[in-house]
Amino acid sequence: MSVHRSPFERLREKFDESDLRCPACGYVDTEGGWRVTTSGGRVRYQFVCPTCNAVETRELRLG
């Protein structure tokens, strides 16, 4: 049985697999992940470090 995932879900999974190190303090969040939000023509992925609360944002603009 095949499970359909959108391209945005697949991209978030890639971030979750490889980009869980905080660029500010170096903490590796093995249990966290990237949040995804959308608004209009933008898709925003954010990683919030549970140790220092630094926020890393990656944004895609559609259009």
Residue pairs with C-beta under 8 A, 6 or more apart in sequence:
5 13
8 36
8 38
8 43
11 45
11 60
12 33
12 34
12 36
12 45
15 33
15 34
15 45
15 47
15 58
16 33
16 34
19 34
19 47
19 56
20 28
20 29
20 30
20 32
20 33
20 47
21 27
21 28
21 29
22 28
22 29
22 47
22 49
22 51
22 52
22 54
22 56
23 54
23 56
24 49
24 52
24 54
25 49
25 51
25 52
25 54
27 49
27 50
27 51
27 52
29 47
29 49
29 50
29 51
32 47
32 48
32 50
33 47
34 45
34 46
34 47
35 45
35 46
35 47
35 48
36 43
36 44
36 45
36 46
37 43
37 44
37 46
38 44
41 61
41 62
41 63
42 59
42 60
42 61
42 62
43 59
43 60
43 62
44 57
44 58
44 59
44 60
45 57
45 58
45 59
45 60
46 55
46 56
46 57
46 58
47 55
47 56
48 54
48 55
49 55
49 56
